[in-house]
Amino acid sequence: MSREIKAHMALFAANLIYGASYTVAKEAMPAFILPFAFILIRVIGASLLFWLIWSTVVREKVDKADFFRLAACGLFGVAINQMFFFKGLSITTPINAAIIMTSNPVVVMLFSLWILKESITLRKLFGLLVGLSGAALLITAGSGFNFSSDSFEGDFYVFLNASSYALYIVIVKPLITKYHPITVIAWIFTFGLLYVIPFSYGQFSEVDWSAITPMIWAAITFVVLLTTFVAYLLNISALKELSPTVVSYYIYLQPLLAAVIALFFEKDHLTWDQAGAAVLIFLGVFLVSTQKTKSRNRVLAE
C-alpha cells in the first residue's frame, strides 16, 4: 500500500472521528463542562499524551530557528482555532457555523498559493467547488438557514476560526517535512496550552468534578483521546504526504460522515438530498486528490 493511500485513509479516519465527536461532546458540554474549560482539558490531555509518546519513541531535537513557526502553529492551529469556534458557535446557529466552515479548503488554497507558491489548477478548483456544493446541500437541506445581523458576530468568529486553521495547515507543512509528526504536534500543543490557559482557567476552576458521571467521563475521554490526540496526529501525518489543500478538503466529509453515523444508529433516514450530496463530495475528493500538486507560481494552469 502506497504512502499516499495510507495518508488518505488517515484523513478519512480523522474526519470520521470528527463526525462522531459533535454528538459525543454534547453529552458533557455545556451541562457539565463549559466550552473553554473543555478546550483546556483537551489541550492538557493531548499535550501529555504527545510528550509521553515523544519521550519513549522519538526524542528528536528541534532547531531554535523553528520555534517561532511552532509557536505560530500553536496559536493558529490550537488556541485561535478552538476558542474562536466555540465562541462563535455560542452566538450563532450550528447550521451557519457548518456552512462557514466549508470555506476552509478555499482559504487553504489561497494561503498555499501565497505562502507555499502552489499552483491552482482548474481541475483542483472545480473539485473544491463540487465538494463545497455537496457539503452545502447536505448541511442546508430542509434547515432554513439564514445569515442575519443577529448572528454576524458569531459568524465572524467561526470564519476567523476556519481561516486560522487554514493558515495553520499551510505554515506547518515545512515543519512536518523536516521533523517527526510527534515532535511537531507535541510542541504545537505545548504552545497552544500556554495561549489557552489565561482564557480557560476561569471556567476550568468552576467544573464540579463530583457531578461528572461515568458516561460523561467516557465522553471526555473520547474527545481527548480520539478527537484531539488521534485526529490531530492523523491529520498532521497525512500532511507529510499530501498538500494542505487535499488535507483541508476532507472537511467536506464531516457532515456526510455525521449523517452516516446518524443513519447507522437509526437517528435519521436517507434522503435524495443526502445521496446527491454524497456523490458530489466523493467526486470532489477524486478530482482534488488525484491532481498532483505543483509548487510554482502559476495560477489556473491546465
Secondary structure, DSSP 4 states (H G I P E B T S, - for coil): --HHHHHHHHHHHHHHHHHHHHHHHTTTTTTTS-HHHHHHHHHHHHHHHHHHHIIIII-----GGGHHHHHHHHIIIIIHHHHHHHHHHHTS-HHHHHHHHTTHHHHHHHHIIIII---EEHHHHHHHHHHHHHHHHHHHTTT-----GGGHHHHHHHHHHHHHHHHHHHHTHHHHHHS-HHHHHHHHHHHHHHHHHHHHHHHHHT--GGG--HHHHHHHHHIIIIIIIIHHHHHHHHHTTS-HHHHHHGGGHHHHHHHHHHHHTTSS---HHHHHHHHHHHHHHHHHHTSPP--SS-EEE-
